Amino acid sequence: MGYDLAVTIDKASGFCFGVVYAIDMAEDILDHEDYLYCLGDIVHNDEEVKRLTAKGLRIIDHEQLQTLKNEKVLIRAHGEAPSTYQLAMENNLILIDASCPVVLKLQNRIKNSHDDDEQILIFGKHGHAEVIGLQGQTDGKAIVFQDLAELDHVDLPSKFTLYSQTTKSTDKFYHIKDQLLSRGYEVKANDTICRQVSNRYGDLEKFVVDFDKIIFVSGKKSSNGKVLYDVCKKYNPNAYFISNVEEIDQSWFTPNDKVGICGATSTPMWLMEQVKSTLESY
């Protein structure tokens, strides 16, 4: 029995321009050279990383970077701390810098817009590549927190400046700002959230309500993916999170279902197309 599913891909889903820029840069180099080193996963999507490593991309971590000399290394969209650029000079590395312009602008503001004694708070995910790069602009002095509760046991000064990782929710950022103001702190809040990412929330809310089932495609490491999937689930409880076509379960569907496919800013369009073909083959 055929399921005869009507399947639509969300046109607004897929790579943000920062990721497109980094991947284009890597592919341009790999068209002419056998390999290229990349500091960390070029994108938080295992399927896309597999595709690019097959072309010659070699993913390395900061420890491996220490021992690398006289090579080209790609800096991905998340950006890097100043110490990485310093090491590159010492080890004669050519950096192919694909840092997202939105991230670079934020790094610049954190580094150059403050007095040395000014406390900086960054609302972001602990250990995330972008956040490590941001904290590096302050010589590690910025306080990073994922949740307001983390600040309950921190001795904060009466005034400070608040920043955000570029892929966080604007609603949550302003809620945090209001909460801190209500506790009597003087907060200078810099909304540095990428609008290409934050606009996806509203786009998804509108998209998911039109379907019986939603398949959300994202890498498990993508923090942006987790947030966007929560949006899907909130507005359509019949939303399923998958990372590849092998994770699709046919029992989720009934004949003639209208199915919507969407994804994170790190989800390649070819992967969503693959999911669509698989669903249409039922």
C-alpha positions in Angstrom: 0.0 0.0 0.0 1.4 3.4 -1.0 1.2 6.2 1.6 0.9 8.9 -1.1 2.4 11.6 1.1 2.4 15.3 -0.1 5.8 16.5 0.9 7.0 20.2 0.9 10.4 21.6 1.9 10.5 24.9 3.7 12.2 27.3 1.3 13.5 29.4 4.2 15.4 26.5 5.8 19.0 25.4 5.1 22.3 27.1 5.4 22.7 30.7 6.6 25.0 32.9 4.6 27.9 32.4 7.0 27.9 28.7 6.5 27.5 29.0 2.7 30.5 31.3 2.7 32.7 28.9 4.6 31.7 25.8 2.6 32.1 27.7 -0.8 35.6 28.8 0.4 36.5 25.2 1.3 35.2 23.8 -2.0 37.0 26.4 -4.1 40.3 25.4 -2.5 39.6 21.6 -2.7 38.9 22.0 -6.4 42.6 22.8 -6.9 44.3 21.1 -3.9 44.3 17.6 -2.5 43.4 18.5 1.1 42.6 21.4 3.4 42.8 21.5 7.2 39.7 22.9 9.0 39.8 23.9 12.7 36.8 22.1 14.1 33.7 20.8 12.2 33.1 23.2 9.3 29.4 23.0 10.1 27.4 21.2 12.9 26.1 18.6 10.5 27.7 15.2 10.3 26.3 14.4 6.8 27.8 17.6 5.3 31.1 17.0 7.1 31.3 13.5 5.6 30.6 14.9 2.1 33.5 17.4 2.5 36.0 15.1 4.2 35.5 12.8 1.1 36.7 15.8 -1.0 39.8 16.2 1.2 38.8 18.4 4.1 40.7 17.4 7.2 39.1 18.3 10.5 41.6 19.1 13.3 41.2 20.4 16.9 43.2 23.1 18.7 45.6 20.5 20.1 46.5 19.3 16.6 46.8 22.9 15.4 49.7 23.3 17.9 51.8 20.8 16.0 50.9 21.9 12.5 53.4 24.0 10.5 53.6 25.6 7.0 50.0 24.5 6.1 46.7 26.2 5.1 43.9 26.1 7.8 40.3 27.1 7.3 38.7 29.1 10.1 35.0 28.3 10.0 32.0 30.6 10.4 32.0 30.5 14.2 35.2 32.5 14.4 38.3 32.1 16.6 40.0 33.7 19.6 43.1 36.0 19.1 45.3 33.2 20.4 44.6 31.1 17.3 45.9 33.9 15.0 48.9 34.3 17.2 49.7 30.6 17.0 49.3 30.7 13.2 52.0 33.4 12.9 54.3 31.4 15.1 53.8 28.2 13.1 53.8 29.8 9.7 50.2 28.8 9.0 48.1 30.4 6.3 44.7 31.0 7.7 41.7 30.9 5.3 39.4 33.0 7.4 35.7 32.2 6.8 34.5 33.7 10.1 30.9 34.9 9.6 30.8 38.8 9.3 28.1 38.9 12.0 30.4 37.1 14.4 33.4 39.2 13.4 31.4 42.4 14.1 30.4 41.0 17.5 34.1 40.0 18.4 35.2 43.5 17.4 32.6 45.2 19.6 33.5 43.0 22.6 37.2 43.6 22.1 37.2 47.4 21.4 34.1 49.0 22.9 34.9 48.7 26.6 37.2 49.9 29.4 39.5 47.3 30.8 37.6 47.1 34.1 34.1 46.7 32.6 32.5 43.3 33.3 31.1 41.6 30.3 28.4 38.9 30.4 27.8 36.6 27.4 24.5 34.7 27.1 25.7 31.6 25.2 26.3 27.9 25.2 29.3 26.7 27.3 32.0 25.2 25.1 30.5 26.4 21.9 33.1 27.4 19.3 31.6 30.9 18.8 31.4 31.5 22.5 35.0 30.4 23.1 36.1 32.9 20.4 34.0 35.7 22.0 35.4 35.0 25.4 38.9 35.0 23.9 38.4 38.7 23.0 38.3 39.5 26.7 41.3 37.3 27.7 38.8 34.9 29.3 37.4 37.5 31.7 33.8 37.6 30.4 31.3 35.6 32.3 29.5 33.0 30.1 26.1 31.7 31.1 23.4 29.5 29.5 20.7 30.1 32.0 19.9 32.9 34.5 20.1 30.4 37.4 23.9 30.1 36.8 24.2 33.8 37.9 22.5 33.3 41.2 25.9 32.3 42.8 28.0 34.8 41.0 29.2 38.0 42.6 28.2 40.5 39.9 29.2 44.2 39.9 26.3 46.7 40.0 26.7 47.6 36.3 27.9 45.4 33.3 27.4 44.9 29.6 25.4 42.0 28.3 26.0 40.3 24.9 24.6 37.2 23.3 25.9 34.4 21.1 24.6 35.3 17.6 22.3 32.3 17.3 20.3 32.7 20.5 16.6 33.5 20.8 15.9 37.3 20.8 12.9 36.7 23.1 15.1 34.9 25.7 17.8 37.6 25.4 15.4 40.4 26.3 13.8 38.3 29.0 17.2 37.9 30.6 17.9 41.6 30.3 14.6 42.5 32.0 15.2 40.0 34.8 18.6 41.4 35.5 17.2 45.0 35.5 14.5 43.9 37.9 17.2 42.6 40.3 18.6 46.1 40.4 21.6 45.8 38.1 22.5 48.5 35.6 22.6 46.6 32.4 23.9 47.8 29.0 22.4 45.2 26.6 23.9 44.7 23.1 21.5 42.7 21.0 24.0 41.0 18.6 21.7 38.2 17.5 21.8 37.4 13.8 18.5 38.4 12.2 18.9 35.8 9.5 18.7 33.2 12.3 16.1 34.9 14.6 13.8 35.5 11.7 13.6 31.7 11.2 11.6 31.4 14.4 8.7 33.4 13.0 9.0 31.8 9.6 8.9 28.3 11.1 5.8 29.1 13.3 3.9 29.9 10.1 5.3 27.0 8.1 4.7 24.1 10.5 1.0 24.7 11.2 0.1 23.8 7.6 1.1 20.2 7.9 -0.1 16.9 9.5 3.6 15.9 10.2 6.8 17.8 10.4 10.3 16.3 9.8 13.0 18.5 11.2 16.4 17.7 9.8 19.5 18.8 11.8 22.8 17.6 13.2 22.7 16.6 16.8 25.5 19.0 17.7 23.7 22.1 16.3 22.5 24.4 19.2 20.5 26.4 16.6 18.9 23.1 15.5 17.7 22.3 19.1 16.2 25.8 19.5 14.4 25.7 16.1 13.1 22.1 16.7 11.5 23.3 19.9 9.7 26.0 17.9 8.4 23.3 15.5 7.3 21.1 18.4 5.5 24.0 20.1 3.4 24.9 17.0 3.0 21.4 15.7 3.3 18.5 18.2 3.7 16.0 15.4 7.2 17.1 14.7 10.1 14.6 14.5 13.8 15.3 14.8 16.2 13.4 12.5 19.8 13.7 11.4 19.7 11.5 8.3 17.2 9.4 6.2 18.0 6.2 8.2 16.3 7.7 11.2 12.9 8.1 9.5 10.2 5.7 10.9 7.5 4.9 8.4 5.0 4.3 11.3 5.0 8.1 11.9 2.8 8.6 8.8 -0.7 7.7 7.7 -1.8 7.7 4.0 -2.3 11.1 2.4 -0.5 13.0 5.2 0.7 16.5 4.3 4.4 16.5 5.4 6.6 19.5 5.9 10.4 19.3 5.9 12.5 22.0 7.6 16.0 22.3 9.2 18.6 24.3 11.0 20.9 27.0 9.6 23.5 24.2 9.5 21.3 21.7 7.5 22.2 21.3 3.8 19.4 21.5 1.2 20.6 18.3 -0.4 19.9 16.4 2.8 16.4 17.8 3.0 15.9 16.8 -0.7 17.1 13.3 0.2 14.5 13.1 3.0 11.8 14.3 0.6 12.7 11.6 -2.0 12.6 8.9 0.8 9.1 10.0 2.0 7.8 10.2 -1.6 9.0 6.6 -2.2 6.6 5.2 0.4 
